């Protein structure tokens, strides 16, 4: 399994309390963030075992979902649901995006 898979799980763990706060204020945004976080990890896992054209397509979906996670956090911050975004979370998402981008280009 790719190391980026472990990074995605770490980001989820770091965001658990933040996700609860967001869901408490905006259940739709919280659900969207939860689905996007799961999508990153699940598509990385599926892609790592896929063959042919499926592999880059799954990594592309994971990349899009990682970008969506960052956007959800920025929207939550803009609405005042969270005060700030943990720099470690941002670094984790950036790392995930960089690895996935290198795998799809």
Steps between C-alpha positions, in 0.01 A plus 500: 500500500622851424621721786248763387228260620635529856521877462133511400403300809706735718320803354164338578609435859621860537170634366264293717437774760484771232252295301273475805513878542419560134214248502354664808481834314430377145402136457514519118854636493605247764357213297673626187833523682451153650424349157795677338739380771378143460522529121868596515595195703269254326610603150869485596445148627302389197747665263797328658355163395352607165652425165514685170298817454307452823799584717557861384124561490464397864798710602348796312176460699703483823684819399174680431363388834812621682456841339133490603603431862716811504218704346251371760735608778548842341123543465451399863762753605343772284159435656656517846430136587868449580755761603789364296626199310774301670825544304571127541169421329582740216846345468348153490249598232773674299719191522212277389428729205865511396537123504172440318579768242831331426317169454247635250727715283 
